[in-house]
Amino acid sequence: MKHDNLPLGLAITSDEERGGDAGMRFLFDEIGLRCEVALVPDGGSLNEITIEEKGILHLTVKCHGHSAHAARPWLGDNPLERLVDAVSRLRKDFDSLNKDKDHWHPTCALTIIKTPNQTVNRIPSEAEGTLDIRFPAPYTTKEILNRICNILGDEVDTHTIMSAEPTRFTPDPLYLSVSEEVTGMPTIQKKEDGGSDARFIGRHNIPVIISRPIVGELHSLDEWIDISSMETFYRVYELYLKQKLLVG
């Protein structure tokens, strides 16, 4: 190694996309892992530092009904149509909260909808969907969940898959100056529509720095990362760690 006995650690987890409960939450809440500062490459960009993330609610919504032949829909009770209608009411309500051109407002996305029915001419007996809701402070998970349940009504069963409150971070000023030095660009502190495992670290009053190389089309088939920016990102980390750990 180039430098021995540095107080530097690396934590690698695999469940961030599923909520991070068995990864970062376990390490910091149950094992008691602590650090002076944490670097999380899961947001921002080369000269963009994430200082705020939206809260998250992942929900399963389900309707029950009565199956029947699709040629005689009046003999059945179609839960799929009722679920779609309920989610449409929900989407309309969330659209009314759109007051910000930068989308810094609550959003609701229907990501999955399904029934056990595999027959074209049969009305299903049940229908299920999943919702991905994001919301900034000062909204809370309790407030958003109550709003959703009131709109969906008693005919829709709601189950929380995961939840997280909105989060704010305070990055190290040294990292901001190092980023500007390496990139030659001013550092921008930004809000992030998504969430990350950084919330499990920041709530222990640990400064968290969220930045990364240049990326695009996230969570799509055309997701990409700029290779040359990875080298620049490496040099930002390298200079910051040298000044933080060696110079002190």
Order of alpha helices (4+ residues) and beta strands (2+ residues): beta-beta-beta-beta-alpha-beta-beta-beta-alpha-beta-beta-alpha-beta-alpha-beta-beta-beta-alpha
